[in-house]
Amino acid sequence: MRQMLHVPVLAFALVFALCAAPAPAAAGPLTVAVTVAPQEYFLKRVGGDRVLGLTLVPAGADPHVFEPRPGQLKALTRAAAWFTIGLEMEQAWQEKFRP
């Protein structure tokens, strides 16, 4: 995983990245990880078809007690970015995923 960003920079970062230069057609959408479903809603509104959202905490799960599955952790390490919102679990995970 390359970087972890908080929500205040989500819109700016995505708009800048998506508008700065056209993506090559063969590259496909950019995989971006988020922690909870409401974040993915905004991610898709800003990035549209150019982003593929990876939501770690499934709908209906409690993010305060959620533990990611090994497959989710592997997918997170392949994401281009992970947008966080400052949840305690995110802070604990960031230390594990920092390059």
C-alpha positions as CSV (number, residue, x, y, z in Angstrom):
1,M,0.0,0.0,0.0
2,R,1.4,3.4,-0.9
3,Q,-0.4,5.9,1.3
4,M,-3.0,6.4,4.0
5,L,-5.1,9.6,3.9
6,H,-7.8,11.1,6.1
7,V,-11.2,12.1,4.8
8,P,-10.5,15.9,4.6
9,V,-8.2,15.3,1.7
10,L,-10.3,12.6,0.1
11,A,-12.2,14.9,-2.4
12,F,-9.2,17.0,-3.2
13,A,-6.8,14.1,-3.7
14,L,-9.2,12.1,-5.9
15,V,-10.3,15.1,-8.0
16,F,-6.7,16.2,-8.5
17,A,-5.5,12.6,-9.3
18,L,-8.3,11.8,-11.7
19,C,-8.3,15.1,-13.5
20,A,-4.5,15.7,-13.7
21,A,-3.9,13.3,-16.5
22,P,-6.0,10.8,-18.4
23,A,-5.5,7.3,-17.3
24,P,-4.3,4.7,-19.8
25,A,-7.2,2.6,-21.1
26,A,-5.4,-0.6,-20.3
27,A,-4.7,0.4,-16.7
28,G,-8.3,0.0,-15.5
29,P,-9.8,1.6,-12.4
30,L,-7.6,2.6,-9.4
31,T,-8.2,0.4,-6.4
32,V,-8.8,2.6,-3.3
33,A,-9.5,1.2,0.1
34,V,-11.8,2.7,2.7
35,T,-12.8,1.6,6.1
36,V,-16.6,1.9,6.1
37,A,-19.4,1.9,3.5
38,P,-20.3,5.6,3.8
39,Q,-16.7,6.4,2.7
40,E,-17.1,4.3,-0.4
41,Y,-20.3,6.2,-1.3
42,F,-18.3,9.5,-1.4
43,L,-15.4,7.7,-3.1
44,K,-17.6,6.6,-6.0
45,R,-19.3,10.0,-6.3
46,V,-15.9,11.7,-6.7
47,G,-14.0,9.0,-8.7
48,G,-16.9,7.4,-10.6
49,D,-15.8,4.6,-12.9
50,R,-12.1,5.4,-12.5
51,V,-12.0,4.0,-8.9
52,L,-12.7,0.6,-7.5
53,G,-13.7,0.8,-3.9
54,L,-12.5,-1.7,-1.4
55,T,-14.5,-1.5,1.9
56,L,-12.9,-3.2,4.8
57,V,-15.8,-3.3,7.3
58,P,-18.9,-4.9,5.7
59,A,-22.3,-3.2,6.0
60,G,-23.9,-4.0,9.3
61,A,-20.6,-4.9,11.1
62,D,-19.4,-2.9,14.1
63,P,-16.2,-1.1,13.1
64,H,-15.1,-0.9,16.7
65,V,-14.7,-4.6,17.1
66,F,-14.2,-5.7,13.5
67,E,-11.1,-7.7,12.7
68,P,-10.1,-7.9,9.0
69,R,-9.8,-11.3,7.3
70,P,-6.4,-12.3,5.9
71,G,-7.7,-11.8,2.3
72,Q,-8.8,-8.3,3.1
73,L,-5.4,-7.4,4.5
74,K,-3.7,-8.8,1.4
75,A,-6.1,-6.7,-0.8
76,L,-5.4,-3.6,1.3
77,T,-1.7,-3.9,0.7
78,R,-2.3,-3.9,-3.1
79,A,-4.6,-0.8,-2.9
80,A,-3.2,2.4,-4.4
81,A,-4.4,4.4,-1.3
82,W,-6.4,3.9,1.9
83,F,-8.6,6.7,3.0
84,T,-9.1,6.7,6.8
85,I,-11.4,8.7,9.1
86,G,-9.5,8.4,12.4
87,L,-11.2,5.4,13.9
88,E,-9.2,3.7,16.7
89,M,-8.9,0.5,14.7
90,E,-7.5,2.4,11.7
91,Q,-4.8,3.9,13.8
92,A,-3.8,0.5,15.1
93,W,-3.8,-0.9,11.5
94,Q,-1.8,1.9,10.1
95,E,1.3,0.9,12.0
96,K,1.0,-2.6,10.5
97,F,0.5,-1.4,6.9
98,R,2.9,1.4,6.8
99,P,5.6,0.7,4.1
